[in-house]
Amino acid sequence: MPDLSAHVSTVPISGIRRLYEAALELDDVLFLAVGEPDVPVAPHIGAAAKAAWDADLTNYTANGGIPPLRRAFARRFEADHGVALDPARVWATVGATQALHQALGLMLDPGDEVLVPDPGYTTFSMSPRMLSAVPVRYELHEDAAFLPEVDRLEALVTPRTKAIIVNSPSNPLGTVLDAERALAVLEFAERHDLWVLSDEVYAEFTWDRPHVSLTALDDQRTGGRRVVGAFSLSKTYAMTGIRVGFLVAPPEWDLALRTAQEAMISCLDLPSQHAGIAALSGDQTHVHEAKRHYRGNLDAATALLDERGIRYRTPDGAFYLWIDVRHASNGDVAAWAIDFLRAERVAVAPGSAFGPSGEGWIRVCVAATRDDLLTGLSRLPAPVA
């Protein structure tokens, strides 16, 4: 039979999914590897989706989503960031994953380069390869608090560099850009005339500091012509399987996005769009309760790790812990994580799944039941005193 396209073989396999699928073959596993909220969807969100199905609201919509959904996102964005977005710049997508891929598809030609964080979420490197483009990793160093360093970024820019992906709050690291660092990244992009693709999926979950939105900051500086923002309802509203995301794009992208959306998805399904309106416009009490739950889990988990003498990075956002297991992993944390899964029945994400700089670390999702989280962490090997 004919061969697959050559670029397919260059797409890295997700190390998270490899571990997760291995875990599904075992019994009595504590799942701490995947970013899946353990809280239920709020009743009013499910009711809105059900009402749409009951009313047979199952037809096509505009490529960017129905106007009430786009307006609901714009209102929520203004309430959170103080920036009034034109709803016409808001495009409903099949989760933030499609939003990221869609944006990269409009930014990159084959052979173009995009700067991606290392450690960084897996699809940041997978999507460019699917587009025959080249992800160029920028390392995030522990001695720089795992934050982007502009002087190191400068050395990576070539004539083929077209964009940089920035993720704050970070998955997997839990880092959060402050205003000074965010401005430095924007000025770097302006100097080199780069697009900035800002992944802000965890914007609602920061700990003891505000979320600084690159999307909002750029809107104030350029009218939104430098930064393209990717957002999602998956984590905030525990809607991971419902797949409602958003792309906030420059006004000039309107025609191109209509064409791209039609070619890729046509439109997001209508019941999910109604669920999204209910989530964004309805009572936010469940979001605040989820945040308290995750913060309580973080505090309990870090207390246990401190007691056991296991190093970790204290997160400023998102709901993950970045834990140092170099004392046990012998230079191959992916293999160690599989062995740990089989021996202890605890699934954790190997840090190397997020890039070479993650070697020796693991990511643990704290959006789990308190008992599962603490039991799983209690099974980690502690350093020898």
N, C-alpha and C positions, 0 to 999 in steps of 0.2 A: 504494500500500500504506500501512498505518498508519505514523505517525511513531514514531521511537525515543523513549524516555523523555527528558524535557528535561534531566535531570541528566547524561546521558551526554556531551552536548556540552561540559560544563564540566570533564570529566576531562582533565588534561594528558597529552599524549603523551610517552612515555619517550624522552628525548634519547639515552639510552644505547643503547636498542634500535634507534633510527633509524640511529645510527652503525654498530652491529654488523651490521645487515642490509645496509647499504651495503658493508661490508667483505666480506661473504659473496659479493658479486657480482664480486670482484676476485681475482686470483691472487697467490700469494706474499706474503700479508699476515702481519705480525707482530701477533698479537692480544694487546693489553695493556689492552683496554677493559672486559672483563667479569670479574667476580670468580670465576673458575673455577680451582680448585686444579689444579696440573699433576702432582700425585702420584696414584698409583693407589689404589683402595680396598683396604684390607688384606684378605688372603686369607680370614681367618676371618669377616669380615663377609659377603663374597660367598658363602662356603660355607653360612652360616646361611640366607641368602635362597634359595639353591639347594635346600637340604634342605627348606625349607618348601614350595617348589613341587613337589619330588619326592614329598613326603608328601601332596600335594593339600590343603594348608592354605590354602584359597582362599575361605573362608566369611566371612559377616559377623562382626563382633566388637562388643563394647560400644562406644558412641559415643565414649568417651574413650580407647579402646585396651585391650589385654589387660593384666591386672594385672601380669604379669612385666615388661612394658615400663615401666609407670608406676612400679613399684618400682625398676627399674634407674635411671631418671632421678633419682628421689628420693635414691637412694644416692650417685650421682655428684655431685649437687648438695651433699649433706651433706659428702662428701669434699672438695669444692672450696671450700665456703664456711662449713662448720661449723654449718649450720642444718639441723635435721631437718624435712623437708617431709612432710606427710601425702600419700601417693600419690594419694588421692582428689582432691587439688587439681591434679594433673598431667593434662593433656589432650593426647593425641597428635593432631597436626594435619598437614595436607598442607603441610609446610614452615612456616617462620616467617611467610611471606607470608599464608597462610591464618590463622595464629594472630593476626597483627596485625589483619587484616580482621574476624575473628570478634570480637575484643575490642572494636574500635571499633563494631561493630554492636550490641553490648550496652551501650555507653556513651552513644551519641549518638542524638538524635532529629533529624529534618530541621530544618535551620537552626541547629543547635548548632555551637559553635566548638571546635576543638582546636588547641592550640599545637604547631607542628611546626618542627623545626630547619631553618635555612637558612644554609649548605648542609646538606642532609639527603637521605637515600635517597629515591628517586622515589616509592615506594609510600606514603610518609607523607602525601603530598599527594593521591595518586590515590585511595586508599581512602575518605577522608572524602567526596570528591566523588561516588563511587559510591553513597554512603549518603545523598546529598542534604544532607550537612553541610558545614561551611566550615573548611578549613585556614587557620590564621592563622600566618604565618611569624614566628619569632623569629630575628633575625639573630645569627650567630656571628662575632665580629669578630677580626681578626688581632691587634689590640692587647690583646685579652683572651685570647690563646692559643686562639681559636676555641672557647671554652667558654661554657656558658650563664651569663648575668649576671642575677641575680635582680632587681636594680633595674630592668632593662629589661623583664623579664618582667612585673613589676607593672603597667607601663603598658599592657600588651596585654589584660589581663583585663577582660571585660565580663560582664553578666548571662547571656550565652549561652555563656560558656566552661565546658566540662565536663571537659576533660582536657588533659594535656600529654604529648607523646611525647618520650622521652629515649633517646638511642642512645650507649651506651658499651660497648666501644670503638666509635668512630664510623666509619661508612662514609658519606662518602668521606674524612674528615679524619684519621683515625687518632688522635683525641683520646681521653683516658681520664679519667673523673671521679676525683678523689681523694675521701677520706672527708669532708673538710670541705665540698666543693662538693656532693657527693651529699646530705649532710644538709641543706644550704641549699635544695636543690631540693625535698626532701621537706617541709620546713617551709613553703616557699612553697605547695605543693599543699595542705597541711593548713589554712593560713590561708584559702584560697579554696575549700576543699572540692572539690578537683579529683581526678579519677583520674590516676594516672601509668601510662603504658604504656611499659615499659622494654624496649627492644630490646637483648638481650645475646647476639646471634648470634656475635660474635667474642670471647666471654669467655675462651676458651682461648689467645688470641694477644695477649699484652701484652709490652712490651719494657722491661725494667728497672724495672717498677713493677707492683703487684698490680692485679687487676681488683676494683673495689668494686661489688658487686651491689646495685642498688637493691631488687631482689626480696628478697634476704636481709636487707638492712637494715630494710625495712618489716616483714618477718616478725618480727624482734626487737622492733620498736616497737609494732605494731598486730595481730600475728597474721596479717598478709598481707591486710589489708582496704583498703589504699590503692593499692598497686602491683600491676599485672598484668604478668607477665614473659613475653616471647616469646623462645624459644630454638630452635636448629636443630642438626642433625647435619651439615648440608650442607658447611660450611667446615671444621669440626674434623676430620671423618672423610672429606673429599673425596667426599661423597655428594650432590652438588647435584641430580642427576637422580632420586634415589631418593625425595626429598621427605618426609623425616621431621622434623617440628618439634614443639614443645611450647608449650602455654600453661599458665602457673602462675597460677591464678585464686583469688579469695577463696572460702572454703567456701560462702558464701551463693549463689554463682553456679551451684551444681550443677544444679538443675532447669532453669534457663535455658539452660545450656550443653548439656544433653542435647537439648533441643528445637532449639537452634541448629545443633548438629552434625548432627542427623538431617536438618534442612532443607537444609544446605549440602553435606555430604559423606557422611552416614551414619556412615562410619568410614574410617580409614586402612587400606589393603590389608594383609593379614596377612603375606605374605612380607617386606614392608618393615618391619613391626613386629618380626619376628624378626631382621632385619638390624640394627635399632636396638638390640635387647637385646644382640646380639653386640658392637656398637660400644661401648656404654656399660659393659658388664660385662667385656669381654675385655681382652687385653693392650693397653696404651696406648703401646707403644714406637713405633708408626707415627706417633702424634700428636706425640711428642717429636721424632722425626726430621723430620717436616714442619715443625715450628716452627724447628728448626735450619736447615733449607733456606731458609725464608722470611727468617729473620734474616740469613743469609749473603747472600741476594739484596739485601736492604735495604742492608746495609753496602756491597756492591759498587756498587749503584746510586747511593747518596748520594755515594760517593767520586767517581764519574764526573761527577755533577752539580756537585759542588764544583770539580772540575778545569775544567769548562766554564763556570763562573760563572753557573749557572742556579739561581735561588732555589727553595726548596721548604720545606714544613713537615716537620720531623723527627717521624715518627709515634711515638706511645707504645703503639699497639696496632693490631690488624687487619693486613692485608697490602697496603696501598695507599700510594702517594706522592701528595701534593697539591702540584702543581708550578705555579709562576707563569710564565705565558707572555704576560703583558700586553705585553711588549716586542715581541711578534710578532703578536698576535691582533687588533689594531686595533678593540677594542671589541665584537667578535662572535666569541667563542671557538667557538661551535657551527659557524659557517661555516668558520672557520679549521681546525677538526678534520677536516672533510670534505675540504678542500683538501689538508691534510697527509696524510690517508689516501691520496688519489689520487696525490699526487706522490711520497710516500716509502714507501707501502705499510706504514704503521704505524697501527694502530687504538688510539686513546686516548679516554677519556670526557671530553667537554667539561664544565667545571665548572658551566656554566649549566644543565646537565641536573639538577643538584641544588638549583637555586634561583637567584634573581637575584644573590645574594651570591657565587655561584661564578663570575661573569663574570671572564674573564681567567685562569682557572686550569684545569688538567686533572687528572684522576685516572688514575693508572697502576697497574695490578695487578702486584705483584711475584711473585705465585704463578705463575711461568712458568719456562721454562728460562733459565739464566743467560745463555746466548748471545743468545736472543731479546730478553731484557730489556735487556741492554747495547747490543745493536745498535740496538734501537728508540730508546733514550735518546740514542744517539750521533747520531741523525738529527734531534733537536730543534734548532731554531734557537737559538743562544746570543746573549745580548745583545751589542750592539756596544760594544767597550771605549771 
